[in-house]
Amino acid sequence: MSGERWHKVVDNAAAITEDMPVSVEVGEVPIGVFRIGGELHAIEDVCPHAFARLSEGYVEGEEVECPLHAALFHVPTGECRRGPADRGIETYEVKVEDGSVYVLV
């Protein structure tokens, strides 16, 4: 995709834990950064069914449940695994450099 570039979103990667994702914005794009199995993943942070921050949802294993209506998403792939959402969510490439987290948007 043209126009993509790396954006620094978190100064301390260690602050993102398995049970404490982080919500950030790159421009007007809301992004949730999750730690799953020791790896960082970045996803669209708004449920496509109704406005709710997925980073405020319930995380179990590799899935996050929307806090509003319980739609279920696979964090590494963005796949919607249970409605009421009718589509998956965007995922973004993540890298860590010098302890800081960057997302490709």
Secondary structure, 3 states (H helix, E strand, C coil): CCCCCEEEEECCHHHCECCECEEEEECCEEEEEEEECCEEEEEECECCCCCCEHHHCEEECCEEECCCCCCEEECCCCCEEECCCCCCCCEECEEEECCEEEEEC
